[in-house]
Amino acid sequence: MISDYLNKLVYSKGGRVLAHVVFWWLSLAFLMVFFARISSDYGFSLRFACLMLPVAMGTTYFINYSLVPKYLLTRNYGKFILYFVYTLIVSMYFQMWVIALTYISIAEYNYEKLGPVAGDFIFQPVGLYSIVLLGVALKLLRLWMKAERERAELKSASLEAALKLKEAELQLLKGQIHPHFLFNTLNNLYGLALEKSDVLPDSILRLSELLDFLLYRSNKSLVPLADEIKLIRDYIALEELRFEERLRLELDIQANGNDCSIAPFLLFPFVENAFKHGFMQDDQQLFLSISIQTKGERLYLTVTNSFSKAEKEAGQLGGVGLSNVRKRLELLYPGRHKLTIENDERHFIVNLELDLKPKDDAGSDS
C-alpha cells in the first residue's frame, strides 16, 4: 500500500514538481558548500551559487527535455553527443557572464572582493557539471523505470488477453465436443428404436449416466482419472448393446484413477472416434483394442480399431472429435503430451502419452 502511494506520488504532476524543487534546493546547498571550500566565505559562496544555479538548471533541462527525447531515445547517438558537447560549450560561455556579473554586482568592480572561487576556471565546472550530470542521470533513470513499468503492464495485459482467448477457445472446443457426442449417441438410440431392440431401455439408462457426467462434472477444469475411465466404460457398454457379437473388444485398463486428475472429455473422443468412423456401414467383424495405463504421473493411451474401406477411401478416419482433442491438448498440456495417429491396411491406431502432473509441478521439474 505504501509502495502504491509512492508510485502515484512520483508519477503525478505535483509529485514531479516537488521532486524538482527539492532537487534544486539540495543542488544550491551543495554548490554553496562546494564553493566555500576555497574561500571559507559562505555568504559569498551562497550568492555565487545562486548566480550559477540558473546555468545548471538551463543546461540540465535543455539536455533532458530536448536532446534526450530527440536524439538519445531515438538512438541517434552521433547527433546526441555532438549537441551535448555544444550545449556544454554554450553553458561555459554563460559561466563567464556569471563571473562578470559577480565582478560587477557582488565585488563592486573590486577584484580583491571577487573571491578565489570566481577565478578558478577548473574548480567551477566540477561543481556545476556534477549537478548537471546528476540531473541527467536521474532523468534517464526515471525514463527507464517508466519504460519497465509500461513493459510490465503490457506483458500483464498480453498475458491476461492470452488467457481469456485460451479460455474462450477451450469453451468453444468443449461446446463442439458435447453436441458431437450427443448427436452420435442419439443416432444410435434412434437406430435401436427403429429395430424395436430389447436393449433400448438399457441403452437409455447408460445414456443418462453419460449425461450426468456431461452436465454436472465436465465443467470442472480437472476431474479424477477414474471418472474419465468410467465415462469410457459406460460409453463402450452402450455401444456393445448396439453391436452385440459383431464387436470384438480388448480392454486393458491398469491405471491409478483415484490418484491422478485429467481434463474432462480428453480421452473420450479417441474411443468415440473409433466407433463413429471405424465401424460405419460394415457388416464384417469389428475389432477395438483400448489400453489405458499409468506409470507414476504419466498416462499412456492406445486405441486400435478396424475400419471400413469406405471410410478410408473417403478420407474420414479422423473426424471432428480428433481435431478438437488435438487442439485441447495443445492448449491444456503444451509440451506435456505426445500424440501419434497412424493407420495401416486394416487398423487405425492412436497413441497418446500424457504428463498428468499439475502445471506448477511440471514447470519446476523442467
N, C-alpha and C positions, 0 to 999 in steps of 0.2 A: 504493500500500500504506500509506503514511504517512497519507494523507487518510482512508482507510477506518478506520485505527486511531483517528484523531482524532474521526471521526464517532461511532464506537462509544463512545469515552470521553465525548464531550459529551452523548450521549443516554442513557447509562447512569445508574442511580441514584447510584452512587458518584461519577461524574463531575459530576453536578449538585450533590451535597453539597459536593464540593471547590470547585466554582466559587463557590458561595455563601460558603464560608468565606474564600476568597481575596478576594472582593469586599468583604466587611465588614471584613477586616483592612486592606485598602487604604483603605476609607472612613474607618476610625478614624485612620489615619495622615494622611489628607487633612484631617480635621476638626481634628486636633491642630495641624498646620501652619497651617491657615486661621485658627483662633482665636488662635494665637500671634502673628499679625501685629499685633495691637493691644497685647497685654501683654508680648510677648517672654519670657513665663514659660512654658516648655514643660511644666514639671511641672504647673502649674495647668491649662494648656490640655489636657493629656492626661487629667487627672481630669474636667475639664468635658466633654471629648469622650466619655469613657466613659459619662457620665450621659446625654448627648444621643443616643448611638448607638441605645439601645433605642427611643427615639421614632422615629428614622428607620427602623429595622427594622420596627417595628409598622405605621407608615404605609405603607411600601413593600409589605409582604406583604399588608396588607388590600386595597390597590388592586389588586395583581397577582392575588391568588387569590380575591377576592370581587367587586370592581367590574368588572374586565376580563372574566372569563368570563360574569358575569350580565348585564351591560349593554352593554359595548363590543362583544364578539364576537357578541351577538345583535342588534346595530345599534340598540339603544335608547339613542341618543346623549343625549337630553334628561335621562333619569334618571342616566346616567353622569356628566354634567357636574355635575348637582345634588348627587349623593352625593360626587363628587370634591371639590367645594368644601367640603361639610360635613365631609369627612374632614380636610381641611387646617385647618379651624377647630378641630376637636377636637384635632388634633395640636398646634396652637399653645397650646391650653389645657394640654396635658401639658408643653409647654416651660416654662410658668410654674411648674409644680410642680417641674421640674428645677432652675430657678433658685432656688426656695425651698429645695430640698434642698441645693443648693450653698451657699446662705447659712447653712444650719444645720450641715452636716457638714464642709464644707471651710473656710469662713470663720469658723466657730465664732461665729456671730451678730455678727461684726465686719464692717461694711460696707466698711471700708478694705481688708480682706483679700479681698473678693469679686472684685476684678479688673474692669477695664473691659469685658471681653468678656461678662460675665454681665448687664451693664446695657444693652448695645447691642441693642435690640429690632428693629433693621433689619438689622444685620450678622449676627445669629444665623440668621434664616431663609434668608439667601442660601446659607450653607454647608450648612445642614441639608437644604433642599429641592433643592439641586443634586444631593445624593446620592439623594434620593427619585426625582427625575425621571430620573436616570441609571438607577436600578434598574428603573423602569417601562419606560424605553426599551429596555433590554436584554431585558426580558421580552417586549415586543412584537416585537422583532427575532427572538427565538428562536421565538415562535409563527409569525411569518411564514416563517422558514426551514423550520419543521416542515411548515407548510401547503404550501410549494413542493415539499418533498421528497415528501410524500404525493401531491401532484398529479402530480409526475413519475412516481412509482411507479404511480399509477392509469393514467396515459397509456400507460406502457410495458406494463402488464398488458392494457390495452384493445387496444393495437396487436398484442400477441402473440396475444390471443384472436381478433382480426380476421384475422390472418394464418393461424392454424390453421383458422378457419372457411372462409376463402378456399381454402386448400389442400384441405380436405375436400370443398368444393363442386366444385372442379376435378377431383378424383379421381372424384367421382360422375359428373360430366358425361362424363369420358373413359371411364368404365366403361359409360355408356349408349351412347357412340359405337361402341365396338368390337363389342358383341353386335349392335347395329343393322346395322352393316356386314356382319358375318359372316352374319347371318340372310338378308339380301338376296342376298348372293353365293351362298350355298349353295342358296337357292331357284332361282337362275339355273342352277346346275350340275345341280340335280335335273331342271329342265325339259329341259336338253340331254340328260341321261341317258335320259329317257323317249322323247325323239325319236331316241335312238341316233345322235346327231350325231357327225360325224367330227372336229369341232372340240373335243370334250370333253377329250382329252388336253392340248391346248394351253391350254385354259381352266384345267385343274388346275395346270399349270405357272405360269401367270400368278398364280393364287391363292396358290401357295407363295411367290412373290416378294412379294406383298402381305402375307402373314402374317409374312414375315421382317421387314418394316418394323414391322408391328403389335407383334410380340413383343419385338424387340431394340432398336428405336430410338424408339418412341413414348413410352417412359417418361422421356425427357430433357425438360427444360423448353424447350429450343430445339434445332432441327435446321437444317442448311443448307437454304435455299430450294430448292436443286437436288434434295434428297431428296423434298421435298413435291411438286415438279413431276414427278419420276419416278414417285411413287406415283399421281398423277393419270393420267399416260400409261399406266401398266400397267393401271389400272382401266378406262380408255377402251378399251384393246386387248382387255380381257376382255369388255367389253360389245359391242364391234364383232363379236366372234366369234358372239355371240348374235343380234344384229340384222341382220348382214350388209348386203345392199344396201338394206335399208329405212332405214338411218340415213344422213343427210346431215350430215357433220361439218365444221365450220370451226374449226380450231385455230390460234391465233396466240399464240405464246409468245416474248416478247422481254424476257428477264429475266436479270439477273446473279445466277444462282442460287448461285454459289460465294462471292459477296461479302456476302450477307445471310443472316440467320437468322430463323426463324419458329417459333412454337409448333406441334408436330406435329399433324397431322389438323385443321388450322384451315381450309384451303381445300378439302380433300377433300369435306366434307359438301355443299358447294354443287354439285359435279359429281354426287355420288351422288344428291342430291335430284332432279336433272334426269332421271336415268334411272328412279328409283323412282316419282316422282309425275307425271312428264311423259309417259312412254311406256307406260303400263299399258293393256292391253286396247284397243288401237287398231291397226288394220291399215293405216292410211294412212302416207304418207311422214313420217318423223320428222326433225326438224331440231334440231341442237345447235351453238351457237357459243360457244367459250371463248377469252377473251383474257386473258393474264397479262402485264403489263408492269411494269417497274421504272424509276423515274426517281430517281437518287440512292438514297436510303434509303426511298423511298415506293413502295408496291406498289399497282397498280390491277388489279382483277379484274372481269371482266364475263362472266356466264354467261346466255345466252339460249337457251331451249328451247321447242319447241312442246309443247302439252298436249292431252289428250283432253277432250272435252266432259263426259264422265262425271266426270272429276276436278274440273273447275271447278264443276259442279253440286253435287258432294258437299262442296265447300269444303276439299279435302285437298291443295291445291297446296304448302303449306309443309312439313308433316310434322315429325316429331320432330327430324330432323337439323338443320334451320334454327333451330328453337327452342333447341337445345343450343348451336349455334355462336354464336348471338346472346348467350347468357349468358357463354360463354367469352370472347368479345370484350370484354364489359363488365368482366370480371374481370381479363383479361390485358392489355388495351390500353385502359384508361379514358382518355377524352379524346384518344385517338390513332387513332381509326378513324371511318369514316362508312359506314354500311350502309343502302342503299335497296333495297327489294323491291317490285316492281310487276308488273302484268300487263295486257295488252290483250286483244283478242278472240282473238288467235292465239298469243301468246308470253308466257312467264313470264320476267321479267328481274331479275337480281340484279347490283347494282353495289357493290363494296367498295373503299374507299380506306383504306390502312393504313400507319401510320408504323412502320417496322421498326427505328428507332433503339433502342439499349439504353435502359432506363428512366432511368439516370443522365444520359445524354447528352440525352435528350428533355427531362428536367426542367431541365437547365442552359440549354437554348435558350429555354425559355418564360419 
